[in-house]
């Protein structure tokens, strides 16, 4: 076994969870070259990763299908022995199908799974974690036990956040791609006020989250809150979260960053549920959900842009 390709071109959290597959493959095949295919914008997650030989990037936003054909040709040219496809969508299935790999492994739900050499079920809702679902794809190649995801901040990433570590602090990541996965801003303000002004509170997120984080900071009127959204890279954020007294997050990418760093985490599940398989993996972790049973919850696997019932009780009725 010489070259292996892992495919995961979905969101940030999906890529982070997929690193568990790289960890396990490296454990069993340390001499093999493991490459990783992801979408443009997520490559910073795997920068300096010790077990990943090359990161292939598919630009989905500009000339999506032209770039898809180009990346498929690049994969075939690389002559992989094994392609492990962690996605269930046609685009990644096509890349796998035409890869020319000796062994093509993926999930049965993929439209191109008929061309794979091995396929597996992907069942959501039975309590199985996503890292376990991913691990089953390589169970015959390894020992069948899951390896947790892991990120590797460089010394530069770590030094870039040293100035924020001079006193005790907590991190909060209050945003998500999906609105109904976000704990409401009023709830974040309650949490900030409950923590008080004796502990530094760092708000984390990407550039697109800066405005929301700033609104929360202003509403709290807590002078110990610092808005760092848009100012740190993925791995610098990971380095900061690793030594926080606690990280407060939604069911979103920062949750999986915490898992990959084994950082303490408290996660708020609003419209989604841990049983979907995306819960925390850190040794010190707490899941917080609304205590009342709501007939409308969960309203979907990924959350929605707004509450279908308009009340958003799954977020507003969570006890802080």
C-alpha angles and dihedrals in degrees: 000000000000112000129027128182125203116198122203115143098161128098131325095265092050091054091049092051090048090061087077087071091053090050092053096044091050090050091057100031107030093162095054122098110239117199127187129211117204141153122275111271096039099071092096089071092068099040110136091003104166096213101043116085100190136003114217115203127208114197104214097175102055118052089339099185096038089053090046091058090046094051091045089055091048090052092050091048091054091063100218119197091210133020116194110195113195095181133085099209130107097241094059089041091057091051089051095045094053096037094101089223118157089229124030115188128185149123124299091234091068109104089226095049090110086074096049121102092219130022135184138192121258107204120180123198102034094099095258111139120236091241088059092048089051092046093057089068090066098031092112090052096047137020097287093245119123124245116209119243117262137193126199116213111195125233086259091055091050095047091050090066100037091101090063094053100066092106138018113295146168129212128222127193103189101173139076138180086245116060096212090056090061121094102232116265091244088060092051089052090052090051093049092049091048091054089049133199099299094082127058113242120201119197112211134196144105128290091274090057097053096093094050092047092049091051090053091048092051094046092052094054086206110144091202091068116100122189108221097162111134092013101086134057121236092262095043088054088050091052091051093047092049095070099032118122086233139349117215113202146156126240088283144097097300088060089061092044087057090050091050091052094039085235122163110266142182111195127196115212111197116162095000132060136224089237088075086075104251101103127131122290099189119118089236106047138140129191117209122194138160109282096214119083109245119197090210095054124130097029095178146340097260102027125245140261090253139359109281089211092045094226099084091204091162087069105030095046096053109115113238 
